[in-house]
């Protein structure tokens, strides 16, 4: 990246627009032309910047966008985003009118919502997606509620039902498809009941892993989140997708449910499937110190040097999203070589060992996430060190860090 783009920045995040396009087109290739693709940009686009990521998806002709809140939806509308937007999260009743004003679809997942909506005098109909619980037991109506839900829809004249959806609880491991298949079965019951009632909603169930592993559940639309950012939902999904051979097919014939004929459905069993990480996180060396053997480093001297060392001081810390749990075990890349984090991570500072790195100097670029030369540190690498989730790490990157789209 040209230095003028990050002038005045001690740390910044680079977003690769070509990687976004690659990932988007890869998922498009898995679904039929008739199946819609919803890009999930909630939670600041998984740390990638809500506005700019949504703008990139709109350039790519995404069919729908998904956010967590009315606030996120309004932010997109203010920036000129025209695509349909679904709010996946809980909405305060007092925010419903703002959803209508800003042409935002909302999720209805309990009967109290119907009561709240009927109290309102809306100028336009509220577009809703009915969320059903097929086994995850989070938001959603139970199967026993089907008749009552349809009755409530008919009673609530202020709404237009445009969607029906569910969420899979364990679709990330292709070796254990039974529970997901059961969720699909329950969702089909809802779908058929709505159709018999004369309702024709957009039916959607698959997130990233479901889109890859369960093409029979693509229905009318898929919701792709983590995969658009080039991050795999699980190691098992990655392994399955990247093998790209018929031995990987745990599920029998791959036939999508929808308007397309079965022979038009793309199959992962015949082609490898790859994702490209869109995000890199960079910083610089702010200071270099020569420290003697046996000296302690950082708060409480939690690490003692085993040799005379050259220690680089770097202006990022846990406030920026570099977890304190990486103290003493984390790594960064400096001049194409890995450098170990020394001692306890501070709020705004980390120290790393650059003793073995030649020609290192103040101002040198440091890669926290991404590639420098042959060395690569991925989000999954960091999550593995933390025994945690790539989702959690990436969404906790401080939103005040400048995102630079390249």
N, C-alpha and C positions, 0 to 999 in steps of 0.2 A: 504494500500500500504506500502511496505517495505520502511523504512526511507532512506536507501541508494540510492533508485531510485530518490529521490528528494533532495539529499544532495547538499547544496550550493544554493538552490532555495528558494527565499522568497515567490514566488507564482508560481503555475504550474496548468496545466490542464490535467486531466486524461481522457483517452478515453477507453471505455469498448469494446473490440473486440467481446465478446460474444453478446453484445447488437446489434452491427453492423450485425453480422451473423443472429440473430433472426429477425431483421427488414427486411433484404434482403430476407430471406426465407419466411417471411410473405407476401411480395409482390409477390414473385414467385408463391405462392399458389393461388394468385388471378387471374393469367393469365394462358393461355394455354401453353403447352410445346413449341408450335411453335412461340409464341409471345416473342419477344426480350425484354430485360430489359436494359435500359440505366441508369447508375448511374450518377447523376449530382453532380460534384465535383468542380464546379466553385467557385470563391471567397474564395479561401483557404479552399475548402470543407466546406463551411458554418461555417468557424471558427475552423474546426476540424483538419486542416493540410492537404493540397492538396496531397502531395506525399504519406504519410502513409495511408490516407483513401483510395486513389486509389489502393494502393498495397493490402489492405484488400479486396476490391471489386474484384480485379483480382484473388485473391486466391479463392474467392467464385464463380468464373466463370461468372462474369458479361459479357454481350454481347457487351456493348458500354459504353463509358464514355463521359461526356459533360463538357466543360470548357467555360470560357468567352472570352479568348484571345489566340492569337498565343503564347504569352509568357508562359501562363499556360500550353499549349499543349507541347511546347518544353521542359519545366521543367519536365513533365511526361516522355517524350521520353528519356531524359538524364538519368533518373533513371531506365530505362529498362522496362517501361510500354509498353506492346505489343498490348493491346486492341485497337479497332477502337476508335478514338477520334473525336467528333464533336465540333467545335467552335461555340457557340451560339451568341456571341456578334459581334459588328462591327469590321471589319478588315481593317486596312489601306492598300491601294493598294500595297504599297511597301513591305508589309509583306506576300503577296500572295505566292511568290516563296518559302519563308521559310515554308509555310504550305505544299507545295508540297514536299519539301526536307525532311520534318519530317513526311510525311504520315498522315497529318491532314485533316479531312473533314472541309469544311467551309460552312457558311450560305450565300446564295445569296437571297437578299430580295428587290433589286431594279434594274432598268435597267442600271444604270451607271456601276454596277459591271460587267455586260456582256461586256460593252465597254472596261473596264480596263483589263479584262482577255484576250480579243482578241489582246491586244497590246503586250502581253507577249509571249516569246519564251520558252515554258516549256519543260523540258526533259521528264516528265511524265504527264499524265492527272491529272487535278485538280478534286478531289472528292468533289461534292457539294450537299447540301441539299437545296431545294427551300423552302423558308419560305413564307407562304401565310397569309394574314390578313383576318380572318373570322369574325371580329367584335371588336377585342381589340383595333385596330388602333394604333399599335406601329410599329414594323418592319413588312414588308410583302407586297406582291403583292395583288391587289384588284381582285375581281371576274371578273370584266370586262376585266382584263388583260390576261385571260387564253390563248387565241389564240396567243397573242403577246409573252408571256413567252415561249410557246412551239416553236414558230418560232425562238426566240433568242437562245434557247437551241440547235436547229438544226444548227444555224449559228456559234455557238461557239464550234469549234472542240477541243479546249483545255480542255474541261470538260467532266466528267462522272457524270451524275445525279444518285446519290445513295439514296437520301432521299427526301421526301416531307413532310412538317410539318406545324403545326399551334400551337397557344397557346390559351387556354381558359381564358377568363377574369373573370368569376364569377362561377367557378365550385365548390366552397367551401361550398355552402349551399344547402343541398338536398331538402329543401322546395321550392326552386325557380329554377327549372331546365330548364325553357323555353328558356332563352338566350343561355345557353350552347347547348341545343338541336338544336337551330338554327345554331350555329357555326358548329356543327357536320354535319348538312345538307349541309352547304356551302362547307365544306371540302370534303364531298363525291363527290360533283360536280367536284372539282379539281382532285380527285383521279380517277374518271371515265374518265375524259378528258385525263389524262396522260396515262392511260391504252389503250385508243383508239388510242393514238398517238404512241403506241409501247414502251412506257416508263414503267419500272417496279420498281419504287422507293420503299424504305422502308417507309411506311406511319406511322407517329406518331403524336399524338395530346394530349394525356393525360399526365399531370404532376401528383403529388402525389394525390391530391384530385380527379382528373378525373379518375385515376386508381382505386380508392376506390369506387367512386360513379357512374361512367359511363362506365361499362364494354362493352357496345355496341360500345364504341369509342376506344377500345384498339388497333384496327387495327393490324399493324405488329410489333409495338414496343411501350413501354410506357417509359416515362422519369420520374424517381423518384428522387427527391432531398430531401426536408425537412424530408420526412418520413423515409429515410434511417438513419437519425441521431436521430430518435426516437422522433421527434417533430411533433405535429399535425398541418396541415395547417390552421385549424380553429376549434373552439369549436364545431361547428355544425357537422363537419366531424367526430370528435372524438365521439360525442354522438351517431351519426348514426351507426358508425362502431362497437362500444362497446356494443350496445344493442343486436345485433345479432339475430333478430327475423323478421319474415315475415311482421310484422306490420310496419317495417321501410322502406318497399320497395315502394318508390314514383314512380318508373319508369316502372313498369310492368315487363315482362319477361326479365331476365338478359342474353342476348345472345351476345357473342363477335363476332366482325367482323374479320374473318380470316379463316385459313385453318381448324381449329378444329371444331368438331361437337358441337352443342349447349349444349348437355348434359355433355360435358367435362369441361364446364366453371364453375369455383368455384363461389359461391354466398355468399355475405356477409349476405344475408337475412337468411342464415341457420347456420352461425357460427360467434361467436364474433371475433373481430380483434383487437389485441393489439400491441402497439409499446413500445420499451424500450429506454429511453434516453441514449445516448452513452457518453455524456460529463458531467464531474464534474469539477468545478473550486475551487481550494483550495489556502489557504495562511496560514500565521502564525501570532500569536501575537508578536509584536516587543517590546512593552513596556506597563506597567500598571501604571496608576496614580490614586491617591485618590484625588478627587476634592470636594470642599465644596458646599453645597446648595447655590443657587442664582448666582453661578459663570457662566460666559458665555463660550461657547465652539466654538473654531475654528474662521475662518475669520469672521470679523464683528460681532462676538458674536451672531450669528443668533439664537442660542438656549440657553436658560437659564435652568440650572439644578433645578429640583423641590425637590431634596433631596441630601444628601451627597452620592456621587457616586464613583464607581470604574470604571474607563474608560480605555479601551484597545485601544492602538494605533496599527493600522494594515497597513502594507506597500503596499497597492494598492490604486489606485485612478482612476480618469477619463481617464488618459493616458493609463491605462491598459484595460479600457473598462467598468469600473463601473461608470455609468452615473452620472453627477453632479445633474441631476434631482431627484436622489434618496436621496438627502440631507434631513436629518430629518425624512425620511419615510422608507428607505431601511432597510433590515435585513440581518443578517448572522447567521450561527449556530456555537456555541462554546460548546464543550463538550456535545453535544446532546440537547442544549437549544438555543432558538432564542435570539439574541441580537440586539437591535435597533441601527441604525446609528444615531449619535449625530452631530448636526451642519452641516456645509457645507463640502461637499466632496472636497478634495484637488486633485491636479494633481497626487500625488503619495501616498496619505495617507487618511485613514478614521479613525474616532473614533467611538467606539461602547460602549454601556452600558453593563457591565458585573457584575453589582452589585449583582444580584441574582444568579449568577452562582458559584457554590462551587468549591473550589480547582483550580480555574483558575490561570494560570501562564504564564510567558513569554515562547514562543516557542510552546505553544499549537496550534494544527491545527484548522483552521477556514474554514468552508465550505461556499462558496458564492453561488455556484450552486451545487446541489446534495443532498445526504442524509447522516445524522449523527444520529445514533440511530433511533428514531421514527420520527424525524423532517426531512422534505424535503422542499427544495426551488427549484422550477423548472424555466426554462427559461420563461415559460408562466406566472408564478407568478411575475417575475420581469417585464415582458412586461406589465402585467396588472397594476402594480403600476405606470408605466410610461404612461399608456394609449397609448401604442405603439405596435410595432410588434415584435414577437419573432424572426422573420427573421433578423430584423435590429439589435437587441441586440446581437445575436449570431455571426453575421458576423463582428461585430465591436470589438470583443475580439482581443486584440493586438496580431498580428502574431509572435511577438518576445517572447511571453510567451511559455515556453517549453510545448509541448504536449507529454504526456507519455502514450503510448499504452500498455494496460494491458490485 
